[in-house]
Amino acid sequence: MLKSIISMRKNSGVVRNNEAIAMCFAGLGDCMLAQDRDKEAINNYLGALDIFSSLGNAEAVADQYNNIAGLYLTANEADKAILYADSALEIAIEIGTKLHIRNAYEIKSKAYFKKNDFKKAYEAHEKYFLYNDSLLNESSSHKIAELQTVFETGKKDNENKLLARENSIKDLELQRSHVQQYVLFGAIFLIIIVGYLFYSRNKAIQGEMMNKALLEERNCVSREVIDAERERMRIAKRFA
């Protein structure tokens, strides 16, 4: 069946319909199904089936077969439900879509149960359970992989944030160290300046004091010389 679908696509000289139209038919089918207008839903699904077949879209074809099979099952037309489910199953097995395989076996199991063919109903249900379990495992594995990815991403983000925080702390410590060095150098420089000024002032004071002492000493010597000269002159007058 799959080969015939692909062949229809290859041999079609003019593609009369396109995928957008087919999707519109399928969408209308879903709307009719939601409103319990099953016959109209089937007609829309059949329209979608025809166009998807002409386009060679095997997965969409399998999906429409299952949609139609499900509606016939609801209408208690078990034989038609099995017929369309088998068509879906044939294509789904060829292309390996587990979801459509599972859905087809579920419909067949319920349809055979309605026909009181409990053996086939059980066999179909076992295969349904097998594929359903496989899909659940794949979904769980996918979710676990997603969670692992989220965890690893979050872990890496936290590591990056921690590293950035550590780098920020190091930068702050380095800046503080530089500030401390600047303060220390400034204090040393200030101490040197103050010391120099104090030394210069003391030296100037000492110079002034020394000059004053020398001046006083000179004045004292001068007075002694004058007094001595006066005494000499006085003595000279006495003996003249």
MIKOLRO-935968 format. One record per residue: x, y, z of N, C-alpha, C in turn. Coordinates in nm, 2 decimals. Layout:
<kolzas>
     nu     nv     nw    cau    cav    caw     cu     cv     cw
      X      Y      Z      X      Y      Z      X      Y      Z
...
</kolzas>
This chain:
<kolzas>
     nu     nv     nw    cau    cav    caw     cu     cv     cw
   0.08  -0.12   0.00   0.00   0.00   0.00   0.09   0.13   0.00
   0.19   0.12   0.08   0.28   0.24   0.09   0.34   0.27  -0.05
   0.38   0.16  -0.12   0.44   0.18  -0.26   0.34   0.24  -0.35
   0.21   0.20  -0.34   0.11   0.26  -0.43   0.08   0.40  -0.40
   0.09   0.44  -0.27   0.08   0.58  -0.23   0.19   0.67  -0.29
   0.31   0.62  -0.28   0.43   0.69  -0.34   0.42   0.70  -0.49
   0.37   0.58  -0.55   0.35   0.58  -0.69   0.25   0.68  -0.74
   0.14   0.70  -0.67   0.04   0.80  -0.70   0.10   0.94  -0.71
   0.19   0.96  -0.61   0.25   1.09  -0.61   0.34   1.11  -0.73
   0.42   1.01  -0.76   0.51   1.02  -0.87   0.44   1.03  -1.01
   0.33   0.96  -1.02   0.26   0.95  -1.15   0.17   1.07  -1.17
   0.14   1.15  -1.07   0.05   1.26  -1.09   0.11   1.37  -1.16
   0.07   1.39  -1.29   0.12   1.50  -1.37   0.10   1.63  -1.31
  -0.02   1.65  -1.27  -0.06   1.78  -1.21  -0.11   1.76  -1.07
  -0.05   1.82  -0.97  -0.10   1.80  -0.83  -0.22   1.89  -0.81
  -0.33   1.82  -0.81  -0.46   1.90  -0.80  -0.48   1.96  -0.66
  -0.44   1.89  -0.56  -0.46   1.94  -0.43  -0.32   1.95  -0.36
  -0.32   2.02  -0.25  -0.20   2.03  -0.18  -0.22   2.00  -0.03
  -0.11   2.00   0.04  -0.11   1.96   0.18  -0.19   2.06   0.27
  -0.19   2.18   0.24  -0.27   2.28   0.31  -0.42   2.25   0.31
  -0.46   2.21   0.19  -0.61   2.17   0.17  -0.64   2.05   0.25
  -0.54   1.95   0.24  -0.56   1.83   0.32  -0.57   1.85   0.47
  -0.49   1.94   0.51  -0.49   1.97   0.66  -0.62   2.04   0.70
  -0.68   2.12   0.60  -0.81   2.18   0.63  -0.92   2.08   0.64
  -0.91   1.98   0.55  -1.01   1.87   0.56  -1.00   1.80   0.69
  -0.87   1.77   0.73  -0.85   1.70   0.86  -0.90   1.78   0.97
  -0.87   1.91   0.97  -0.92   2.00   1.08  -1.07   2.01   1.08
  -1.13   2.01   0.97  -1.28   2.01   0.97  -1.33   1.88   1.02
  -1.26   1.77   0.99  -1.30   1.64   1.05  -1.30   1.64   1.20
  -1.19   1.70   1.25  -1.18   1.71   1.40  -1.29   1.79   1.46
  -1.33   1.90   1.39  -1.44   1.99   1.44  -1.57   1.91   1.44
  -1.60   1.84   1.33  -1.72   1.76   1.32  -1.73   1.65   1.42
  -1.61   1.59   1.45  -1.60   1.49   1.55  -1.64   1.55   1.69
  -1.58   1.67   1.72  -1.61   1.73   1.85  -1.76   1.76   1.87
  -1.83   1.78   1.75  -1.97   1.82   1.76  -2.06   1.69   1.74
  -2.00   1.57   1.74  -2.07   1.45   1.73  -2.14   1.44   1.59
  -2.08   1.50   1.49  -2.14   1.49   1.35  -2.05   1.39   1.28
  -2.06   1.27   1.32  -1.97   1.16   1.28  -1.96   1.14   1.12
  -2.08   1.14   1.06  -2.08   1.12   0.91  -2.00   1.23   0.84
  -2.02   1.36   0.88  -1.95   1.47   0.82  -1.80   1.46   0.85
  -1.77   1.41   0.97  -1.63   1.40   1.01  -1.57   1.29   0.92
  -1.64   1.18   0.89  -1.58   1.08   0.81  -1.56   1.13   0.67
  -1.65   1.20   0.61  -1.64   1.26   0.48  -1.51   1.35   0.47
  -1.49   1.43   0.57  -1.38   1.52   0.57  -1.25   1.44   0.59
  -1.25   1.34   0.67  -1.13   1.26   0.68  -1.10   1.18   0.55
  -1.20   1.14   0.48  -1.18   1.08   0.35  -1.12   1.17   0.25
  -1.17   1.30   0.26  -1.11   1.40   0.17  -0.97   1.42   0.20
  -0.93   1.43   0.33  -0.79   1.45   0.37  -0.71   1.33   0.32
  -0.77   1.21   0.34  -0.70   1.08   0.30  -0.67   1.08   0.16
  -0.76   1.12   0.07  -0.74   1.12  -0.07  -0.62   1.22  -0.11
  -0.62   1.34  -0.05  -0.52   1.43  -0.09  -0.38   1.39  -0.03
  -0.38   1.35   0.10  -0.25   1.30   0.15  -0.20   1.18   0.07
  -0.28   1.10   0.02  -0.24   0.98  -0.06  -0.17   1.03  -0.19
  -0.24   1.13  -0.25  -0.18   1.19  -0.37  -0.05   1.26  -0.35
  -0.03   1.31  -0.23   0.09   1.38  -0.20   0.20   1.28  -0.15
   0.17   1.16  -0.12   0.26   1.06  -0.08   0.30   1.07   0.07
   0.21   1.14   0.15   0.24   1.16   0.29   0.18   1.04   0.37
   0.27   0.93   0.38   0.22   0.80   0.43   0.18   0.82   0.58
   0.25   0.89   0.66   0.22   0.91   0.80   0.08   0.97   0.82
   0.05   1.08   0.74  -0.08   1.14   0.74  -0.19   1.05   0.70
  -0.16   0.96   0.60  -0.26   0.87   0.55  -0.29   0.77   0.66
  -0.19   0.72   0.73  -0.21   0.62   0.84  -0.30   0.69   0.95
  -0.28   0.82   0.97  -0.35   0.89   1.07  -0.50   0.90   1.03
  -0.52   0.93   0.90  -0.66   0.94   0.86  -0.73   0.81   0.86
  -0.66   0.70   0.83  -0.73   0.57   0.83  -0.77   0.54   0.98
  -0.68   0.57   1.07  -0.72   0.55   1.21  -0.83   0.64   1.26
  -0.84   0.76   1.21  -0.95   0.85   1.24  -1.08   0.79   1.20
  -1.08   0.75   1.07  -1.20   0.69   1.01  -1.24   0.56   1.08
  -1.14   0.48   1.12  -1.17   0.35   1.19  -1.23   0.38   1.32
  -1.18   0.48   1.39  -1.23   0.51   1.52  -1.38   0.56   1.51
  -1.41   0.63   1.41  -1.55   0.68   1.39  -1.64   0.56   1.36
  -1.60   0.47   1.28  -1.68   0.35   1.25  -1.70   0.26   1.38
  -1.59   0.26   1.46  -1.60   0.19   1.59  -1.71   0.25   1.68
  -1.71   0.38   1.68  -1.81   0.45   1.76  -1.95   0.43   1.71
  -1.96   0.41   1.57  -2.09   0.39   1.51  -2.13   0.24   1.52
  -2.05   0.16   1.59  -2.08   0.02   1.60  -2.07  -0.06   1.47
  -1.99   0.00   1.38  -1.97  -0.08   1.25  -1.83  -0.14   1.26
  -1.82  -0.25   1.34  -1.69  -0.31   1.37  -1.61  -0.36   1.25
  -1.68  -0.41   1.15  -1.61  -0.46   1.03  -1.54  -0.35   0.96
  -1.60  -0.24   0.94  -1.54  -0.12   0.87  -1.43  -0.07   0.96
  -1.45  -0.07   1.09  -1.34  -0.02   1.18  -1.22  -0.10   1.17
  -1.24  -0.24   1.16  -1.12  -0.33   1.15  -1.06  -0.31   1.01
  -1.14  -0.29   0.91  -1.08  -0.27   0.77  -0.99  -0.15   0.76
  -1.04  -0.03   0.81  -0.96   0.09   0.81  -0.84   0.08   0.91
  -0.86   0.02   1.02  -0.75   0.00   1.12  -0.64  -0.09   1.06
  -0.68  -0.19   0.98  -0.58  -0.27   0.91  -0.50  -0.19   0.81
  -0.57  -0.10   0.74  -0.50  -0.02   0.64  -0.40   0.07   0.71
  -0.45   0.13   0.82  -0.36   0.22   0.90  -0.24   0.14   0.95
  -0.26   0.02   0.99  -0.16  -0.07   1.05  -0.06  -0.11   0.95
  -0.10  -0.14   0.83  -0.01  -0.18   0.72   0.09  -0.07   0.69
   0.04   0.05   0.67   0.12   0.16   0.64   0.21   0.20   0.76
   0.16   0.20   0.88   0.23   0.24   1.00   0.35   0.14   1.03
   0.32   0.01   1.00   0.43  -0.09   1.02   0.54  -0.06   0.92
   0.51  -0.03   0.80   0.61  -0.01   0.69   0.69   0.11   0.72
   0.63   0.22   0.77   0.71   0.34   0.80   0.76   0.35   0.95
   0.71   0.25   1.03   0.76   0.24   1.17   0.71   0.35   1.26
   0.59   0.39   1.25   0.54   0.49   1.34   0.46   0.42   1.45
   0.52   0.41   1.57   0.46   0.33   1.68   0.33   0.39   1.73
   0.31   0.52   1.72   0.19   0.58   1.77   0.07   0.53   1.68
   0.08   0.53   1.55  -0.03   0.48   1.47  -0.05   0.33   1.48
   0.06   0.26   1.50   0.05   0.11   1.52  -0.03   0.09   1.65
   0.00   0.16   1.75  -0.07   0.14   1.88  -0.22   0.17   1.87
  -0.24   0.29   1.80  -0.38   0.33   1.79  -0.46   0.23   1.70
  -0.40   0.18   1.60  -0.47   0.08   1.52  -0.50  -0.05   1.59
  -0.41  -0.10   1.67  -0.43  -0.22   1.75  -0.54  -0.19   1.86
  -0.54  -0.07   1.92  -0.65  -0.04   2.01  -0.79  -0.05   1.95
  -0.80   0.01   1.83  -0.93   0.01   1.76  -0.97  -0.13   1.73
  -0.87  -0.21   1.68  -0.90  -0.35   1.64  -0.94  -0.43   1.76
  -0.88  -0.41   1.88  -0.91  -0.48   2.00  -1.05  -0.45   2.04
  -1.09  -0.33   2.04  -1.23  -0.29   2.07  -1.33  -0.34   1.97
  -1.29  -0.33   1.84  -1.38  -0.38   1.74  -1.41  -0.53   1.75
  -1.30  -0.61   1.77  -1.32  -0.75   1.78  -1.40  -0.79   1.91
  -1.39  -0.70   2.01  -1.46  -0.72   2.14  -1.61  -0.70   2.11
  -1.64  -0.60   2.02  -1.78  -0.58   1.99  -1.84  -0.69   1.90
  -1.75  -0.76   1.83  -1.79  -0.88   1.75  -1.79  -1.01   1.83
  -1.76  -1.00   1.96  -1.75  -1.11   2.05  -1.64  -1.21   2.01
  -1.54  -1.16   1.93  -1.43  -1.24   1.90  -1.32  -1.21   2.00
  -1.33  -1.27   2.12  -1.25  -1.23   2.23  -1.10  -1.27   2.21
  -1.08  -1.38   2.14  -0.94  -1.42   2.12  -0.87  -1.32   2.04
  -0.92  -1.27   1.93  -0.86  -1.17   1.85  -0.85  -1.04   1.92
  -0.96  -1.01   2.00  -0.96  -0.89   2.08  -0.84  -0.89   2.18
  -0.82  -1.01   2.24  -0.71  -1.02   2.34  -0.58  -1.00   2.27
  -0.56  -1.07   2.15  -0.43  -1.06   2.08  -0.40  -0.92   2.04
  -0.51  -0.85   1.99  -0.49  -0.71   1.95  -0.45  -0.62   2.07
  -0.52  -0.65   2.18  -0.50  -0.57   2.30  -0.36  -0.60   2.35
  -0.30  -0.72   2.34  -0.17  -0.74   2.39  -0.07  -0.66   2.30
  -0.09  -0.66   2.17   0.00  -0.58   2.08  -0.02  -0.43   2.11
  -0.14  -0.39   2.14  -0.17  -0.25   2.18  -0.09  -0.21   2.31
  -0.10  -0.30   2.41  -0.03  -0.28   2.53   0.13  -0.28   2.51
   0.18  -0.36   2.42   0.32  -0.37   2.39   0.37  -0.23   2.34
   0.30  -0.19   2.24   0.34  -0.06   2.17   0.31   0.06   2.26
   0.21   0.05   2.34   0.18   0.16   2.44   0.29   0.17   2.54
   0.33   0.06   2.59   0.44   0.05   2.69   0.57   0.11   2.63
   0.59   0.07   2.50   0.71   0.12   2.44   0.71   0.27   2.42
   0.60   0.32   2.38   0.58   0.47   2.37   0.60   0.54   2.50
   0.54   0.48   2.61   0.56   0.54   2.74   0.70   0.54   2.79
   0.77   0.43   2.76   0.92   0.42   2.79   1.00   0.53   2.71
   0.96   0.54   2.58   1.03   0.64   2.50   1.00   0.78   2.56
   0.88   0.80   2.59   0.84   0.94   2.65   0.91   0.96   2.78
   0.92   0.86   2.86   0.98   0.87   2.99   1.13   0.90   2.97
   1.19   0.82   2.88   1.34   0.84   2.85   1.36   0.98   2.80
   1.27   1.03   2.71   1.28   1.16   2.66   1.27   1.27   2.77
   1.17   1.25   2.86   1.16   1.34   2.97   1.28   1.34   3.06
   1.33   1.22   3.09   1.44   1.21   3.17   1.56   1.28   3.11
   1.58   1.26   2.98   1.69   1.33   2.91   1.67   1.48   2.91
   1.55   1.52   2.90   1.52   1.67   2.91   1.55   1.72   3.05
   1.51   1.64   3.15   1.54   1.68   3.29   1.69   1.69   3.32
   1.76   1.58   3.26   1.90   1.58   3.28   1.97   1.70   3.21
   1.91   1.73   3.09   1.97   1.85   3.02   1.94   1.98   3.10
   1.82   1.99   3.16   1.79   2.10   3.24   1.88   2.11   3.36
   1.90   1.99   3.42   1.98   1.98   3.54   2.12   2.02   3.51
   2.18   1.97   3.40   2.31   2.00   3.36   2.33   2.15   3.33
   2.23   2.20   3.26   2.23   2.34   3.22   2.22   2.43   3.35
   2.13   2.39   3.44   2.12   2.46   3.56   2.25   2.45   3.65
   2.31   2.33   3.65   2.43   2.31   3.72   2.54   2.40   3.66
   2.55   2.40   3.53   2.66   2.48   3.46   2.63   2.63   3.49
   2.50   2.67   3.49   2.47   2.81   3.51   2.51   2.85   3.65
   2.48   2.76   3.75   2.52   2.78   3.89   2.67   2.79   3.90
   2.74   2.70   3.83   2.89   2.70   3.84   2.94   2.83   3.78
   2.88   2.87   3.67   2.92   3.00   3.61   2.90   3.12   3.70
   2.78   3.12   3.77   2.74   3.22   3.86   2.84   3.22   3.98
   2.87   3.10   4.03   2.97   3.09   4.14   3.10   3.14   4.10
   3.15   3.10   3.98   3.28   3.14   3.93   3.28   3.30   3.91
   3.17   3.35   3.86   3.16   3.49   3.84   3.16   3.57   3.98
   3.10   3.51   4.07   3.10   3.56   4.21   3.24   3.56   4.27
   3.30   3.44   4.25   3.44   3.43   4.30   3.53   3.53   4.24
   3.52   3.55   4.10   3.60   3.65   4.03   3.57   3.79   4.08
   3.44   3.82   4.11   3.40   3.95   4.15   3.46   3.97   4.29
   3.46   3.87   4.38   3.52   3.89   4.51   3.67   3.91   4.50
   3.73   3.83   4.41   3.88   3.85   4.39   3.91   3.99   4.34
   3.82   4.04   4.25   3.84   4.18   4.19   3.83   4.28   4.30
   3.73   4.26   4.39   3.71   4.35   4.50   3.82   4.35   4.60
   3.87   4.23   4.63   3.99   4.21   4.72   4.11   4.28   4.66
   4.13   4.26   4.52   4.24   4.33   4.46   4.23   4.48   4.46
   4.11   4.53   4.44   4.08   4.67   4.44   4.11   4.72   4.59
   4.06   4.65   4.69   4.08   4.69   4.82   4.23   4.69   4.86
   4.30   4.59   4.81   4.45   4.58   4.83   4.52   4.70   4.77
   4.47   4.74   4.64   4.53   4.86   4.58   4.50   4.98   4.66
   4.38   4.99   4.71   4.34   5.11   4.79   4.43   5.12   4.91
   4.45   5.00   4.98   4.53   5.00   5.10   4.67   5.04   5.07
   4.72   4.99   4.95   4.86   5.03   4.91   4.87   5.18   4.89
   4.77   5.23   4.82   4.77   5.38   4.79   4.76   5.46   4.92
   4.67   5.41   5.01   4.66   5.48   5.14   4.80   5.47   5.22
   4.86   5.35   5.22   4.99   5.34   5.29   5.09   5.43   5.23
   5.10   5.42   5.09   5.20   5.51   5.02   5.17   5.66   5.05
   5.05   5.69   5.05   5.01   5.83   5.08   5.05   5.87   5.22
   5.02   5.78   5.32   5.06   5.81   5.46   5.21   5.82   5.48
   5.28   5.73   5.41   5.43   5.74   5.42   5.48   5.87   5.36
   5.42   5.90   5.24   5.46   6.03   5.18   5.43   6.15   5.27
   5.31   6.15   5.33   5.27   6.25   5.42   5.36   6.26   5.54
   5.40   6.15   5.60   5.49   6.14   5.71   5.62   6.20   5.67
   5.67   6.17   5.55   5.80   6.22   5.51   5.79   6.37   5.49
   5.68   6.42   5.43   5.67   6.57   5.41   5.66   6.64   5.55
   5.58   6.59   5.64   5.57   6.65   5.77   5.70   6.64   5.85
   5.77   6.53   5.84   5.90   6.51   5.90   6.00   6.61   5.85
   6.00   6.63   5.71   6.09   6.72   5.65   6.06   6.86   5.70
   5.93   6.90   5.70   5.89   7.03   5.74   5.93   7.06   5.89
   5.91   6.95   5.97   5.94   6.96   6.11   6.09   6.98   6.13
   6.17   6.90   6.05   6.31   6.91   6.06   6.36   7.04   6.01
   6.30   7.09   5.90   6.34   7.22   5.85   6.31   7.33   5.95
   6.20   7.32   6.01   6.16   7.43   6.11   6.25   7.42   6.23
   6.28   7.30   6.28   6.38   7.29   6.39   6.51   7.34   6.36
   6.56   7.31   6.23   6.69   7.36   6.19   6.69   7.51   6.18
   6.58   7.57   6.14   6.57   7.72   6.13   6.58   7.78   6.27
   6.50   7.72   6.36   6.50   7.77   6.50   6.63   7.76   6.56
   6.70   7.64   6.54   6.83   7.62   6.59   6.93   7.73   6.53
   6.91   7.76   6.40   7.00   7.86   6.34   6.98   7.99   6.40
   6.85   8.03   6.42   6.82   8.16   6.48   6.88   8.17   6.62
   6.86   8.06   6.70   6.91   8.06   6.83   7.07   8.07   6.83
   7.13   8.00   6.74   7.28   8.01   6.73   7.32   8.15   6.69
   7.25   8.21   6.60   7.28   8.34   6.56   7.27   8.44   6.67
   7.16   8.42   6.75   7.13   8.51   6.86   7.24   8.50   6.97
   7.28   8.37   6.99   7.39   8.34   7.09   7.52   8.41   7.04
   7.55   8.39   6.91   7.67   8.45   6.86   7.67   8.61   6.87
   7.55   8.66   6.84   7.53   8.81   6.85   7.55   8.86   6.99
   7.49   8.78   7.09   7.50   8.82   7.23   7.65   8.81   7.27
   7.71   8.70   7.22   7.85   8.68   7.26   7.94   8.79   7.20
   7.91   8.83   7.08   7.99   8.94   7.02   7.96   9.07   7.10
   7.84   9.09   7.13   7.80   9.22   7.21   7.88   9.22   7.35
   7.88   9.10   7.41   7.95   9.09   7.54   8.10   9.12   7.52
   8.16   9.06   7.41   8.30   9.08   7.39   8.32   9.23   7.36
   8.23   9.29   7.28   8.25   9.43   7.25   8.24   9.51   7.38
   8.15   9.48   7.47   8.14   9.56   7.59   8.26   9.54   7.68
   8.32   9.42   7.68   8.44   9.40   7.76   8.55   9.48   7.70
   8.56   9.48   7.57   8.67   9.55   7.50   8.66   9.70   7.53
   8.53   9.75   7.53   8.51   9.89   7.55   8.54   9.92   7.70
   8.50   9.84   7.79   8.53   9.86   7.93   8.68   9.85   7.96
   8.74   9.76   7.89   8.89   9.75   7.91   8.96   9.88   7.86
   8.91   9.93   7.75   8.97  10.05   7.69   8.95  10.17   7.78
   8.83  10.17   7.83   8.80  10.28   7.93   8.88  10.28   8.05
   8.90  10.15   8.10   8.98  10.14   8.22   9.12  10.17   8.19
   9.17  10.14   8.07   9.31  10.17   8.04   9.33  10.32   8.03
   9.23  10.39   7.97   9.24  10.53   7.95   9.23  10.60   8.09
   9.15  10.55   8.18   9.13  10.60   8.31   9.26  10.59   8.38
   9.33  10.48   8.38   9.45  10.46   8.44   9.56  10.55   8.39
   9.55  10.56   8.25   9.66  10.64   8.19   9.65  10.78   8.23
   9.53  10.83   8.25   9.51  10.97   8.30   9.55  10.99   8.44
   9.53  10.88   8.52   9.58  10.90   8.66   9.72  10.91   8.67
   9.80  10.85   8.59   9.95  10.85   8.60  10.01  10.96   8.51
   9.93  11.03   8.44   9.99  11.13   8.35  10.04  11.25   8.43
</kolzas>
